[in-house]
Amino acid sequence: MTHHALKSDGASAAAASGASTDDVLAGMDTGPKEHLRPIHDKVMAAVNQFGDFEIAPKKGYVSLRRKRQFAMIGPATNTRVEVGLNVKGLDVAGRLEAVPAGGMCNYKVKVTDIGQVDKELIDWIKAAYESAG
């Protein structure tokens, strides 16, 4: 997995558990969630095109940050990945769901198939990336 600037490779989160960043990421999509890894990889391939950001792996997801967190990606269940978006002003419709105030993100998108990693989803993530400055 590629780690971008902001002088971090997510090692602090991984070091806390004694595992490398890649080990933490690989551990999220194993066993019954293994089939979800291509979704994660396709989202990350698109986000890597945006520019500099930090990947901070957590126990069950990865946090993507610039000056602040702009997205969270992780397997929510054995059948879907959730993409959380920290941005304001998106029009809630279709698969873009508002998240109640007080959470880490304003919106979430449930992704069950690699085909759902489309221009619409990438545009929402890019809007969050740009707002995180």
Secondary structure, DSSP 8 states (H G I E B T S, - for coil): ----TTT--SHHHHHHHTS-HHHHHHHHT-GGGGGGHHHHHHHHHHHTTT---EEEE-SSSEEEESSSEEEEEEESSSS-EEEEE--S-----TTEEE--TTSS-SEEEEE-SGGGSSHHHHHHHHHHHHHT-
